[in-house]
């Protein structure tokens, strides 16, 4: 299961420089967006890993990407730009198998079923495998009625739509040491962790 996006030649060229650096740091390049902003551009790099991304990790990737862009400064035409390295926010759509794997145990909303007959469900991700995902689907209920237990449902990748993580406070089953701290940054902690580096004329 994957979604493809068309990219312009300049972004593809940047990706060729940035992706190897992000891979070498132990992260996945989730998104690369170049946005014009007046006389300069904003280069937004979104990275993630199975262990999440800490603030130190963001800083490490920022320095490595900045160095890679400096090495290719001539190819950039010395155009002023701002480098922004972030981790995915809680509203990041789940489109790849690794996204689902990293959100095992989370509550999500997703359309499941064959094309033309898919239904929107709210479910907790129980297990992620090569064939698909096991979901604990919550039964719809009326306000005030006794909540029924969820139903396990195995969904093939071909019948799984784009998922959205639901923000929960006091997530069921979370151990005390799973609660976020200042150095443990994940999907539920903040929308984004960002380090900006203002780079102009090769400085």
N, C-alpha and C positions, 0 to 999 in steps of 0.2 A: 504494500500500500504506500503510495507516494503521490505528492503533488508536484507538478513542474511549473516553473515560472520562466518566462522569457526575460533574458537579460541583454542589455546593450553591450557592444564590443568593449567599451571602456570598463564596465563592471566585470566582464569576463576576464579582462587583462589583470585587473586588480585581484580578482579571485585566484588567478594563477600565482600571484606573489604571496597572497595572504594565507591561503589554505595550507600550504606546506608548513608554514610557521605555526599555525594553530594546531595542526596535527602533531608537530614535534613537541609542543607544550603539553600534549595529552588531552586535547579538547576536540570537539566537533565544531566545525563552522556551520552554524544553523542558518545564518542569514547575513547577506552583505548588501547594503543599500547605499547608494551615492545620491545625495540630494543637493541640488544647487541652493545656496543661501547667500544671495547678494553677489559680492565679488569673490566669494569663496565657496567651497563645497563641504558638506558634512559626510564623512565616510563612517557609516555605522556598521560595526562588526558585532554580531551576536554569537556567543559561544556557550557550549554546555558540555557536560560529561555525566557519566553514570553516578558519580559522587557529588554532583553539583559543582558550583563555582564559588569560591571564596573571594573576598575582597583582594587578598594577596594574589590569587590567581588572575583576577581581572587586571591588576597592575602589571603582573608578569607578562600577560599576553599583550597588553598595551605597549610595553617597551619593545617587545619582539616585533610586533607589527609595525611600530613606528620606525624601527631600524630597517625593516624590509622595504618600507616605502621610501626611506632616505636613500637606500641603495639604488632605487629605480627612479630617483628624482628627475633625471633627465627625460625619461619616458613620460612622466606626468606633466612635463612642460612647466615645471616650477609653479604650478597653480596653487594659490593658498587654499588650505583645507583644514578642517577640524576632524580629528580622529576620535571616535566615540566607541568604546568597547563595553559591551553590556552582557548580562545573562538574561535568559528569557523571563518574561513576566508571567504572572499567574494566568493571564488571559491568553497565553500562547496556545494556538490550536495544536492538537495532537494529530499529526499527519504521517509520522514515520513510526516504524516498529520500535525504534529506540525511545521515542517519546512515550509510548505506552509502557514500555518496560520501566522507565524511570518514574512512572507515576503509579506503579503497583501499590494498591492500598488506598488510592485516592478515589473520591467520589467524582464522577464525570457525567455529562450529558452527551449522548451520541445517537445518531441514527443507525439502526441495525436492520439487516434483512436484505433480500434481493432488490435489485433496481426496480423501481416502480411500486414496490410494496414495503419499503422500509418504514420503520416506526421509531419515533423519538423516545428514548428511555433515559432514566436516571439510574446509574448503577455504580457499584464499587468494583474497581479493577482487582480481580483475584489472582490471576496468573496470566503470563504472556509467554507464548511459545512460538515455534516455527510455523504452525498452521493457523494460529489466530489467538484470540483473547478469551479468557473465561471471565464473565461478568456476573456479579451478584445483583440482579435487577430488582429494584425496589418496586413493590406493588403500589399502584395508584390508590389513594384512599380519600375518603371524604373528611372534611375538617371535624375533629372531635372523635372520629372513629378509631378503634384500636388498630394500631399499625400491624400489618401482616409481615411475616418474615420474608426476606428477599428470596428470589428464585435464581439458582445458578443457570447460566446460559452460555454455551460455547459458541463463539461467533468467528467464522472464518475471516481472514483478512479481506477477501473480496467482497464481503457483506458488511464490512465495518466502515462507517463514515468518519468524518472528522470529529474528534472528541474535544470537549471543553471541560477543564478542571473546575470544580465548584469549590469556592472558598469555604472552609469549615473552621470553626473555633472549637477547640477541644475535640480534635478528630478522634473518633472511636478507635481503640486499640493502640494508640500511640503511647509508647513508653516514655517515662519522664526524660530519659536521655535523648529522645528524639525531638524534644522541643527545641526550636531554633535559638542559637545564641549569636553573638556578634560576629563570630568567625565561621558560622555555618549558614550559608546562603542557599536557599532553594526556592522552588516554585511558590510555596505558601508564605514566604517570609516578607518579600517586598515585590513590587511590580518589576523593578529593574535595579541592578547594580551597575553603575556607570563610572567610567573614568574617562575624562575628556583630555585630549592633548591637542593644544593649538599649535599647528605646524605651518609656518609661512616661509616661503622662499628657502626651504631646505634647513631651517633652524630647528 
